[in-house]
């Protein structure tokens, strides 16, 4: 048998084998990250998240920019620590906005591109493939997002997690007045304020 015929036979054999399955062809039962959008985060809570993030950054001696956006991705609060990189101001805002509007931590995009090679993600407006953006979830709804930039991606993530923990942790409550019940406000216990 000539090499030409052997090569043709091998090609035909490969053509008959099933192609590798595409992981993107998998159809999940439910939509991933299907967290409903809620009312926008209040300024007081946004500032509390930033304060917790700043405290973590100071503990680590890291200089960070920290942004909090509402459930629509609009800036609510921002803080630039002394000496934080100027270019990171926009990056922190971008991470916060992407986390809120895409309803997922920005690390998901980083992993999708770096580990799964899903480069098409970069074509989506508003995506940032850098960890440090986390949705802020209260009572099962997204009320905003926090974004941190100024260090490495892993440093940014640690600081953003500290800020997000303030919003997602269970909060102690006092008895609410009728007006507070009607408005759905959260009341921090007096013991927590001290």
N, C-alpha and C positions, 0 to 999 in steps of 0.2 A: 504494500500500500504506500503510495507516495505521501510526502509530507503535506502536500496540498489537500489530499483527501482526508488525512488524519486531522488536520486543522479544521476542516469543514465539519467533520463528525463531532469534534469537541465543541465547536461553536453551537451546533444544533443541540447537543446534549445540555449545554448551559442555558440555551433559550427555553428548553422544556421545563427546567427547574423553576419553582416559584420564586419570584423576586423577594428580596428582603421586605419584611413588613415595615410600613411607615408608622412610627409611634403616633404621628399626628392623625392617623386614620381612626384611632381609638375614639369611641363615642361614649362619654361618661353619662351616667343616668341623670346627674344633676349638673347645673352650671357651676363651675369652680368659682370660689370667692363671691358667691351670691349673697352678699351682706347688704341689707337695704340701707339707703342713705337716710339719715335722720336730720333732726333740727341742727343748725350750725352750732359749733362750740361757742360758748360765751367767752368773753375776753378774760374773765377771772380764771377760768379753768385753763385757758390757753397759757396764761402767764404762770400758772402753777406747774404745768408741764414743762415749760421753759426753765423755771426755777430748779426743778428736779434734774433736768438735763445739765444745767450749768453746774449744779452741785457735784454731779458725777464727773464732769469734765475737770472741775477744779481738783477733785480728789485725785484724779489721774495726772494732773498738771498738763492737760491738753487745752489748746486754744481753739474754740469752736464757734461756728455760726449756727444758730438754731432758729428755725422757722416753724410756725404753726399756722395751718390754713383751716378753713371751715369745710363743711361737707361738700361744698361746690368748688373747692380748690382755691378760694380767695384768701389772701393773707389776712390773718387776724393779729398775730403778734410775732415779733422778731427780736433777737438779741445777738449782737456781735460781741464776743468776749475780747478784752484787750489783747491786741496782737494777732488776732485771728486773720487768716489769709483773706484778702479782699475778693479774690476770684471765687471763693467759696460762698459768698453771700447768695449769688444767684443759684448756685448748686444746691444749697440747703432749701431754698424756696422750691426749686424744681423737684427735689426728692419728696418734700411734703405734699406738693400738688399731685404728683404721680401716685403716691400712696393712697391719697384720698379718692382721686377720680378713677383709678384703676382697681380700687378696693383690695389692694394687696401690698405687702412689703416690697420695696424696690429690690430686695435681694432675690426675689423670684425672677426678675428680669436679668439680673446679673448671672444667676445660675442657668437660666434658659439660654443665654448667649455663650457663656464660658464653658459650661459643662455639657449642655445638650446641643450646642451649635445651631440654635434657632435664630440665626442672624436676621431673619425677616422681622423680628421684634423691633429692630432699630428703625424700621420704616413707619412705625406707629407714632403719630404726633404725641408728644408729651412723655414718652417713655424715657427713663434714665436707668441704665444698667449698672447701678452702683448702690450698694446697700447703705442704709442710714435713713431711709424713708419708711415710716410705719403708719398704717391707718389708726386713727383713734376711735375706738369702739366703746359705746356706752349703751347698756341694755340691749345689746344685739344690733345696734344701728351705728353706722359710721357718722360721727359728728365732726370729723376733721382728719388731719394728718400732721405728723411731725417729721421734719427733715433736718438732718445735721450734716455739716460738712466742715472740713478743716484739717482732719487727720487722715489716716488710712481708712479704707472702707470698713475694716473691722473695728477701728476706734469709733468711727461715726456711728456704727450700729450699736455699740455698747451705750453710747450717750443717748441715742434716740430711744433705746429700750427703757432707759431710766425715766425719760420724760413720758413715754407712753404708759408706763406702769402706774402713774398717778391717775390716769383717766380710767384704766381698765380694772383697777383694784376695787374690791367691794368697799363701799363707804358706809360709815356709821351715820345714822340719821337721828335727828330729834323729832319730836312731834311736829308735824307741819300745820301751819295755819290753813284755813280754808282757801285763802288766796294763793298760797304757795302750792297747795294741792291742785288747784285749778290751772295754774301755770306750769305745773310739772317741774318746778325747780328742785334742785338737789340741795340739801342742807347738811353741812358738815357738823358733826356733833361738837358741842362746846368743849368736850374733853380733848378733842383733836386740835382745836384752835389754840389751846394753852400750850 
